[in-house]
Amino acid sequence: MPINMDKLRRHLGGGNSDDQQGIVDELWESTSLSWGTRIKGFIACFVLGVVLSILGSAFLWIPGKGLALFAIFYTLGNLLSIGSTFFLMGPVKQLKSMFAETRWLAACVMILFFVLTLMAALWWKAALAALIFCACQFLAMTWYSISYIPYARNAVKGAMTSCMGV
């Protein structure tokens, strides 16, 4: 049975008076974002993520510290792009969705490759491993992202099977 949030807020907020807001009403209004603000936050965060990923790719060609900068910017860009959905769904709902039964493995693999990419570039200083982990990061993010499209994973599996001639 769904909870009527207005009744709950009114009850916890101290009554029905329009003159006097309760603490729950004030907190609710101060933390909730309008739909327009959510869309703007999503777009800004997503675009910044894409820009950081592209900038990271440009750092790849700089000798010396370029690999570390590439791994950091590319991974931060991907994290921001994923995090942009927090604006649309809210952080708790998005995290629950990320670790739902159908996509928890894809989310964990994606996070694993985020960590491995940074470790390969910053601690191990292994350029080839960092590049491989970035490619795996891209594939893991793609697999995770298509999990939100109904039947997309089955279509990709079918296309890959037919391409390999199995």
Phi and psi restraints in degrees (value plus and minus 20) as a CYANA .aco file:
   2 PRO   PHI     -89.4   -49.4
   2 PRO   PSI     127.5   167.5
   3 ILE   PHI    -109.5   -69.5
   3 ILE   PSI     113.1   153.1
   4 ASN   PHI    -100.0   -60.0
   4 ASN   PSI      87.7   127.7
   5 MET   PHI     -85.6   -45.6
   5 MET   PSI     -54.8   -14.8
   6 ASP   PHI     -83.1   -43.1
   6 ASP   PSI     -64.3   -24.3
   7 LYS   PHI     -83.8   -43.8
   7 LYS   PSI     -62.1   -22.1
   8 LEU   PHI     -83.7   -43.7
   8 LEU   PSI     -65.1   -25.1
   9 ARG   PHI     -83.7   -43.7
   9 ARG   PSI     -61.7   -21.7
  10 ARG   PHI     -82.2   -42.2
  10 ARG   PSI     -63.8   -23.8
  11 HIS   PHI     -85.3   -45.3
  11 HIS   PSI     -68.6   -28.6
  12 LEU   PHI     -94.6   -54.6
  12 LEU   PSI     -45.4    -5.4
  13 GLY   PHI    -102.7   -62.7
  13 GLY   PSI     -26.8    13.2
  14 GLY   PHI      83.8   123.8
  14 GLY   PSI       9.9    49.9
  15 GLY   PHI      94.1   134.1
  15 GLY   PSI    -188.2  -148.2
  16 ASN   PHI    -122.6   -82.6
  16 ASN   PSI     -18.2    21.8
  17 SER   PHI     -84.7   -44.7
  17 SER   PSI     109.2   149.2
  18 ASP   PHI     -96.8   -56.8
  18 ASP   PSI     -43.2    -3.2
  19 ASP   PHI     -93.7   -53.7
  19 ASP   PSI     -52.3   -12.3
  20 GLN   PHI    -143.5  -103.5
  20 GLN   PSI      95.8   135.8
  21 GLN   PHI    -110.7   -70.7
  21 GLN   PSI     124.3   164.3
  22 GLY   PHI    -101.6   -61.6
  22 GLY   PSI     149.8   189.8
  23 ILE   PHI     -85.1   -45.1
  23 ILE   PSI     -54.6   -14.6
  24 VAL   PHI     -87.9   -47.9
  24 VAL   PSI     -60.4   -20.4
  25 ASP   PHI     -81.5   -41.5
  25 ASP   PSI     -64.7   -24.7
  26 GLU   PHI     -82.7   -42.7
  26 GLU   PSI     -64.2   -24.2
  27 LEU   PHI     -84.2   -44.2
  27 LEU   PSI     -64.0   -24.0
  28 TRP   PHI     -79.6   -39.6
  28 TRP   PSI     -66.2   -26.2
  29 GLU   PHI     -90.3   -50.3
  29 GLU   PSI     -51.5   -11.5
  30 SER   PHI     -98.4   -58.4
  30 SER   PSI     -41.7    -1.7
  31 THR   PHI    -124.4   -84.4
  31 THR   PSI     -35.7     4.3
  32 SER   PHI    -107.4   -67.4
  32 SER   PSI     124.7   164.7
  33 LEU   PHI    -127.1   -87.1
  33 LEU   PSI     126.0   166.0
  34 SER   PHI     -90.9   -50.9
  34 SER   PSI     143.9   183.9
  35 TRP   PHI     -81.4   -41.4
  35 TRP   PSI     -60.3   -20.3
  36 GLY   PHI     -82.4   -42.4
  36 GLY   PSI     -61.7   -21.7
  37 THR   PHI     -85.6   -45.6
  37 THR   PSI     -58.9   -18.9
  38 ARG   PHI     -82.3   -42.3
  38 ARG   PSI     -64.1   -24.1
  39 ILE   PHI     -83.7   -43.7
  39 ILE   PSI     -64.5   -24.5
  40 LYS   PHI     -82.6   -42.6
  40 LYS   PSI     -62.3   -22.3
  41 GLY   PHI     -83.2   -43.2
  41 GLY   PSI     -63.0   -23.0
  42 PHE   PHI     -79.6   -39.6
  42 PHE   PSI     -70.3   -30.3
  43 ILE   PHI     -83.2   -43.2
  43 ILE   PSI     -66.0   -26.0
  44 ALA   PHI     -81.6   -41.6
  44 ALA   PSI     -65.7   -25.7
  45 CYS   PHI     -86.8   -46.8
  45 CYS   PSI     -62.0   -22.0
  46 PHE   PHI     -85.9   -45.9
  46 PHE   PSI     -66.2   -26.2
  47 VAL   PHI     -83.6   -43.6
  47 VAL   PSI     -62.4   -22.4
  48 LEU   PHI     -81.2   -41.2
  48 LEU   PSI     -59.1   -19.1
  49 GLY   PHI     -81.9   -41.9
  49 GLY   PSI     -64.1   -24.1
  50 VAL   PHI     -84.9   -44.9
  50 VAL   PSI     -62.8   -22.8
  51 VAL   PHI     -81.9   -41.9
  51 VAL   PSI     -63.7   -23.7
  52 LEU   PHI     -83.4   -43.4
  52 LEU   PSI     -58.9   -18.9
  53 SER   PHI     -85.3   -45.3
  53 SER   PSI     -62.3   -22.3
  54 ILE   PHI     -87.3   -47.3
  54 ILE   PSI     -62.4   -22.4
  55 LEU   PHI     -81.3   -41.3
  55 LEU   PSI     -59.9   -19.9
  56 GLY   PHI     -80.0   -40.0
  56 GLY   PSI     -61.0   -21.0
  57 SER   PHI     -84.4   -44.4
  57 SER   PSI     -54.1   -14.1
  58 ALA   PHI     -88.1   -48.1
  58 ALA   PSI     -55.2   -15.2
  59 PHE   PHI     -85.7   -45.7
  59 PHE   PSI     -40.9    -0.9
  60 LEU   PHI     -78.8   -38.8
  60 LEU   PSI     -47.9    -7.9
  61 TRP   PHI    -110.2   -70.2
  61 TRP   PSI     -20.4    19.6
  62 ILE   PHI    -109.4   -69.4
  62 ILE   PSI     104.4   144.4
  63 PRO   PHI     -88.3   -48.3
  63 PRO   PSI     135.3   175.3
  64 GLY   PHI      70.4   110.4
  64 GLY   PSI    -129.2   -89.2
  65 LYS   PHI    -103.3   -63.3
  65 LYS   PSI     -14.4    25.6
  66 GLY   PHI     -79.5   -39.5
  66 GLY   PSI     -57.9   -17.9
  67 LEU   PHI     -85.1   -45.1
  67 LEU   PSI     -64.6   -24.6
  68 ALA   PHI     -84.4   -44.4
  68 ALA   PSI     -63.3   -23.3
  69 LEU   PHI     -84.1   -44.1
  69 LEU   PSI     -60.5   -20.5
  70 PHE   PHI     -77.7   -37.7
  70 PHE   PSI     -71.7   -31.7
  71 ALA   PHI     -81.9   -41.9
  71 ALA   PSI     -62.3   -22.3
  72 ILE   PHI     -86.3   -46.3
  72 ILE   PSI     -71.3   -31.3
  73 PHE   PHI     -87.2   -47.2
  73 PHE   PSI     -61.2   -21.2
  74 TYR   PHI     -83.4   -43.4
  74 TYR   PSI     -65.3   -25.3
  75 THR   PHI     -89.3   -49.3
  75 THR   PSI     -62.9   -22.9
  76 LEU   PHI     -82.2   -42.2
  76 LEU   PSI     -58.4   -18.4
  77 GLY   PHI     -81.7   -41.7
  77 GLY   PSI     -63.4   -23.4
  78 ASN   PHI     -86.9   -46.9
  78 ASN   PSI     -59.3   -19.3
  79 LEU   PHI     -83.2   -43.2
  79 LEU   PSI     -61.5   -21.5
  80 LEU   PHI     -85.3   -45.3
  80 LEU   PSI     -59.4   -19.4
  81 SER   PHI     -83.2   -43.2
  81 SER   PSI     -63.2   -23.2
  82 ILE   PHI     -87.1   -47.1
  82 ILE   PSI     -62.6   -22.6
  83 GLY   PHI     -86.2   -46.2
  83 GLY   PSI     -40.5    -0.5
  84 SER   PHI     -80.7   -40.7
  84 SER   PSI     -46.5    -6.5
  85 THR   PHI     -91.1   -51.1
  85 THR   PSI     -35.1     4.9
  86 PHE   PHI     -80.2   -40.2
  86 PHE   PSI     -53.0   -13.0
  87 PHE   PHI     -87.2   -47.2
  87 PHE   PSI     -55.5   -15.5
  88 LEU   PHI     -98.4   -58.4
  88 LEU   PSI     -65.1   -25.1
  89 MET   PHI    -122.7   -82.7
  89 MET   PSI     -40.9    -0.9
  90 GLY   PHI      73.6   113.6
  90 GLY   PSI     127.6   167.6
  91 PRO   PHI     -82.5   -42.5
  91 PRO   PSI     -62.6   -22.6
  92 VAL   PHI     -86.9   -46.9
  92 VAL   PSI     -66.9   -26.9
  93 LYS   PHI     -84.5   -44.5
  93 LYS   PSI     -58.4   -18.4
  94 GLN   PHI     -86.0   -46.0
  94 GLN   PSI     -63.4   -23.4
  95 LEU   PHI     -84.9   -44.9
  95 LEU   PSI     -59.0   -19.0
  96 LYS   PHI     -82.3   -42.3
  96 LYS   PSI     -60.1   -20.1
  97 SER   PHI     -88.3   -48.3
  97 SER   PSI     -59.4   -19.4
  98 MET   PHI     -80.6   -40.6
  98 MET   PSI     -58.0   -18.0
  99 PHE   PHI    -126.6   -86.6
  99 PHE   PSI       4.8    44.8
 100 ALA   PHI     -88.1   -48.1
 100 ALA   PSI     145.5   185.5
 101 GLU   PHI     -76.1   -36.1
 101 GLU   PSI     -55.6   -15.6
 102 THR   PHI    -101.3   -61.3
 102 THR   PSI     -37.1     2.9
 103 ARG   PHI    -154.7  -114.7
 103 ARG   PSI     -10.4    29.6
 104 TRP   PHI     -81.9   -41.9
 104 TRP   PSI     -58.9   -18.9
 105 LEU   PHI     -86.6   -46.6
 105 LEU   PSI     -64.1   -24.1
 106 ALA   PHI     -82.4   -42.4
 106 ALA   PSI     -59.8   -19.8
 107 ALA   PHI     -85.3   -45.3
 107 ALA   PSI     -62.6   -22.6
 108 CYS   PHI     -86.1   -46.1
 108 CYS   PSI     -60.9   -20.9
 109 VAL   PHI     -84.8   -44.8
 109 VAL   PSI     -61.3   -21.3
 110 MET   PHI     -80.9   -40.9
 110 MET   PSI     -68.2   -28.2
 111 ILE   PHI     -82.6   -42.6
 111 ILE   PSI     -60.0   -20.0
 112 LEU   PHI     -78.1   -38.1
 112 LEU   PSI     -64.1   -24.1
 113 PHE   PHI     -92.3   -52.3
 113 PHE   PSI     -47.8    -7.8
 114 PHE   PHI     -78.8   -38.8
 114 PHE   PSI     -70.2   -30.2
 115 VAL   PHI     -85.5   -45.5
 115 VAL   PSI     -66.1   -26.1
 116 LEU   PHI     -82.2   -42.2
 116 LEU   PSI     -57.9   -17.9
 117 THR   PHI     -80.6   -40.6
 117 THR   PSI     -68.1   -28.1
 118 LEU   PHI     -85.5   -45.5
 118 LEU   PSI     -59.8   -19.8
 119 MET   PHI     -84.9   -44.9
 119 MET   PSI     -63.0   -23.0
 120 ALA   PHI     -83.6   -43.6
 120 ALA   PSI     -58.0   -18.0
 121 ALA   PHI    -101.1   -61.1
 121 ALA   PSI     -60.6   -20.6
 122 LEU   PHI    -111.5   -71.5
 122 LEU   PSI     -60.7   -20.7
 123 TRP   PHI    -120.0   -80.0
 123 TRP   PSI     -68.0   -28.0
 124 TRP   PHI    -101.2   -61.2
 124 TRP   PSI     -41.5    -1.5
 125 LYS   PHI      33.1    73.1
 125 LYS   PSI      21.8    61.8
 126 ALA   PHI    -126.1   -86.1
 126 ALA   PSI      77.5   117.5
 127 ALA   PHI     -79.8   -39.8
 127 ALA   PSI     -67.4   -27.4
 128 LEU   PHI     -83.5   -43.5
 128 LEU   PSI     -62.1   -22.1
 129 ALA   PHI     -83.4   -43.4
 129 ALA   PSI     -61.2   -21.2
 130 ALA   PHI     -82.2   -42.2
 130 ALA   PSI     -61.5   -21.5
 131 LEU   PHI     -86.4   -46.4
 131 LEU   PSI     -61.0   -21.0
 132 ILE   PHI     -83.7   -43.7
 132 ILE   PSI     -63.5   -23.5
 133 PHE   PHI     -86.6   -46.6
 133 PHE   PSI     -53.1   -13.1
 134 CYS   PHI     -85.6   -45.6
 134 CYS   PSI     -61.2   -21.2
 135 ALA   PHI     -83.3   -43.3
 135 ALA   PSI     -62.6   -22.6
 136 CYS   PHI     -85.9   -45.9
 136 CYS   PSI     -56.0   -16.0
 137 GLN   PHI     -80.5   -40.5
 137 GLN   PSI     -65.1   -25.1
 138 PHE   PHI     -81.1   -41.1
 138 PHE   PSI     -66.7   -26.7
 139 LEU   PHI     -84.8   -44.8
 139 LEU   PSI     -60.5   -20.5
 140 ALA   PHI     -85.4   -45.4
 140 ALA   PSI     -60.0   -20.0
 141 MET   PHI     -86.6   -46.6
 141 MET   PSI     -58.2   -18.2
 142 THR   PHI     -84.1   -44.1
 142 THR   PSI     -66.3   -26.3
 143 TRP   PHI     -82.3   -42.3
 143 TRP   PSI     -62.1   -22.1
 144 TYR   PHI     -82.9   -42.9
 144 TYR   PSI     -66.1   -26.1
 145 SER   PHI     -83.7   -43.7
 145 SER   PSI     -60.4   -20.4
 146 ILE   PHI     -93.6   -53.6
 146 ILE   PSI     -30.2     9.8
 147 SER   PHI     -87.1   -47.1
 147 SER   PSI     -36.9     3.1
 148 TYR   PHI    -104.4   -64.4
 148 TYR   PSI     -30.3     9.7
 149 ILE   PHI    -120.4   -80.4
 149 ILE   PSI     101.6   141.6
 150 PRO   PHI     -77.2   -37.2
 150 PRO   PSI     111.7   151.7
 151 TYR   PHI      45.8    85.8
 151 TYR   PSI     -12.8    27.2
 152 ALA   PHI     -87.6   -47.6
 152 ALA   PSI     -59.8   -19.8
 153 ARG   PHI     -83.2   -43.2
 153 ARG   PSI     -61.3   -21.3
 154 ASN   PHI     -83.7   -43.7
 154 ASN   PSI     -59.2   -19.2
 155 ALA   PHI     -84.8   -44.8
 155 ALA   PSI     -62.4   -22.4
 156 VAL   PHI     -85.9   -45.9
 156 VAL   PSI     -63.6   -23.6
 157 LYS   PHI     -79.8   -39.8
 157 LYS   PSI     -63.3   -23.3
 158 GLY   PHI     -84.4   -44.4
 158 GLY   PSI     -61.0   -21.0
 159 ALA   PHI     -85.4   -45.4
 159 ALA   PSI     -62.7   -22.7
 160 MET   PHI     -85.3   -45.3
 160 MET   PSI     -59.9   -19.9
 161 THR   PHI     -83.3   -43.3
 161 THR   PSI     -64.3   -24.3
 162 SER   PHI     -90.4   -50.4
 162 SER   PSI     -53.2   -13.2
 163 CYS   PHI     -87.8   -47.8
 163 CYS   PSI     -54.0   -14.0
 164 MET   PHI    -105.6   -65.6
 164 MET   PSI     -28.4    11.6
 165 GLY   PHI      52.5    92.5
 165 GLY   PSI       6.3    46.3
